[in-house]
Amino acid sequence: MPSELERGTHAKIRQWQNVPDPILVLDNLHPHHAAKVRELLDQAGIGLVYLPR
């Protein structure tokens, strides 16, 4: 069963399917650095950039 993170992320990923080279910009909130976040975005081909501290 998918986690809440996976369900929410998959819903957003579907919105970005037609965007060329999508990049998600996140702040440095600790949960945003979870390995699962990076894994899900990598699987979808979405780049990830964190805001400077």
Secondary structure, 3 states (H helix, E strand, C coil): CCCHHHHHHHHHHHHCCCCCCCEEEECCCHHHHCHHHHHHHHHHCCEEEECCC
